[in-house]
Amino acid sequence: MTWTAVLVLAAGTYLLRLAGLVLRERMPLSPRTERLLDLGATALLVALLATAALTQDGGFAGWARTGGVAVGAVAAWRRVPFVLVVVLAAATTAGLRLLGVP
């Protein structure tokens, strides 16, 4: 990919995001549409999490990573501080791998 393409895509992304901020007040949305936009963002984040947690190189990442992500998710749900969430997830994954879980 050339630098010109990278710069054009970066500028387009910036302008698209800026348009959302500028046009927000000029283009009112119905409460249903706003709710769907919120749900869409949530679904996108969940899909990204699931893909990162469960796959590696196009295949299943193994139970150790999945277990670590599950422990991290429960810790985050219980409102544990973020640093501790990361440490718990990493320690769980490392422990499971140490025990021979793929």
Beta strands, then each sheet from edge to edge (+ up, - down):
strand 1: 55-56
strand 2: 59-60
sheet 1: 1+ 2-
end
